Amino acid sequence: MKLWGGRFTKETDQLVHNFNESLSFDQKFYRQDIRGSIAHVKMLAKQGILSEEDRDCVIKGLEGILEDLDSKKLTVSADSGYEDIHSFVEGTLTERIGEAGKRLHTGRSRNDQVALDMKLYTRDEIDEIDGLVKALLEELLVIMEANTETFMPGFTHLQKAQPITLAHHMGAYFEMFLRDRSRLADIRKRMNYCPLGSGALAGTTYPLDRTYTAELLGFDGPTLNSMDSVSDRDYLIELLSALSTISMHLSRFCEEIIIWNTNEYRFVEIDDSYSTGSSIMPQKKNPDIAELIRGKCGRVYGALVSLLTTMKGIPLAYNKDMQEDKELTFDAIDTVKGCLALFTGMISTMTFRRDVMEASAKNGFTNATDAADYLVNHGVPFRDAHGIVGQLVLLCIQKGIALDDLSLEEYQKISPVFEEDIYEAISMKTCVEKRMTIGAPGPDMMRKVIETYRKLLKK
């Protein structure tokens, strides 16, 4: 069934039909299509455009189709002859209830119907993705609460820099994913206006109540320009951008886990259920899930760039190019949802090697700045202190030891200012606990930050 065949004298070439059809993928939002149609019919009856008898008949028919699709009693086949999910639903409805089914499309175009379905679907998916990001944040909080005094090296340029805690490191990713939730909320709010009633591009002569339709579908109101309504894909571009950022954050996190999982670092042990082996090397335990999540980031980026490229040269209003938005968006959404669920499962089962982390911080001269601060607190200008501690680090490198392992005599040989209390001043515990400004890794401050995070997640 086609919704537009009246003025044509020939059947569409099969190759053209195959190239043009969207049923193979837009069947994904059959629930949204039926939901939108039910709201549309209720509005038509309210306005006296459709009889109450026809309204009830159509709604009952649509609800039956929805129930049968959900239960798989009715299936959607790409070779059914229908062009898209809209014609499939309307055709099936007409087959089941007769003439009343033909009145369903009164006062709307496939253009505003497509726009509505995609908005409803996107809104539902944003809510699901937000729930997955929230679940990840909750797991990060569990790790943070258990590791406010798990010392580890902080890095810049992949070089050990200063001592931090595992809680502090996890907190950096918490902030990233918290911003991701904020972006999703912004997109949801900005897109939440109903395009149904815009017609093909110039509205309709029927006395529609677009505000009533918007209310039935949970929108904040109707869109205010019918041309923009049917040709707007900004919200999808914004969503793909947000999904790309989520993927980037996951990829960065996975990169660190992959590094931490190496024999050289041994900071973490990935659970067997999230690892794979080698077909030839029996000793291997590979972080394949982390690597795949990292790899799929490019796939999500590709969807964003593809849609931006599709939209860049399209004049108003609707053009068939816009059909390309669906497969890209569907794939990116499914990819990110899968990655979020797998990543959360992976980190929830991962073992952190606290002793290895602390030893790595100690042996990487991460307390060198604190040694310099010790001298400053004893009256030595910072620039001089910096040079003195640089000499100490060079001595440790030559001897193959940490700053903690130098004798007091060796310290005093380079600077007589050092006293016995230098060892306490540069211990990992002291180095971290002294960092008590907001945002720093000090355990007491971290606990306050964690409590703030807990409150944020309850909202």
Secondary structure, DSSP 8 states (H G I E B T S, - for coil): --SSGGG-SS---HHHHHHH--HHHHGGGHHHHHHHHHHHHHHHHHTTSS-HHHHHHHHHHHHHHHHHHHHTSS---TTSS-SSHHHHHHHHHHHHHGGGGGGTTTT--HHHHHHHHHHHHHHHHHHHHHHHHHHHHHHHHHHHHT-TT-EEEEEETTEEEEEEEHHHHHHHHHHHHHHHHHHHHHHHHHH--B-TT-TTTT--SS---HHHHHHHTT-SSB-S-HHHHHH--HHHHHHHHHHHHHHHHHHHHHHHHHHHTSTTT--EE--GGG-B--SS-TT--B-HHHHHHHHHHHHHHHHHHHHHHHHTT--SS--GGGGHHHHHHHHHHHHHHHHHHHHHHHHHS-EE-HHHHHHHHHHTTTTHHHHHHHHHHTT--HHHHHHHHHHHHHHHHHHT--GGGS-HHHHHHH-TT--TTHHHHTSHHHHHHT--STTS--HHHHHHHHHHHHHHHH-
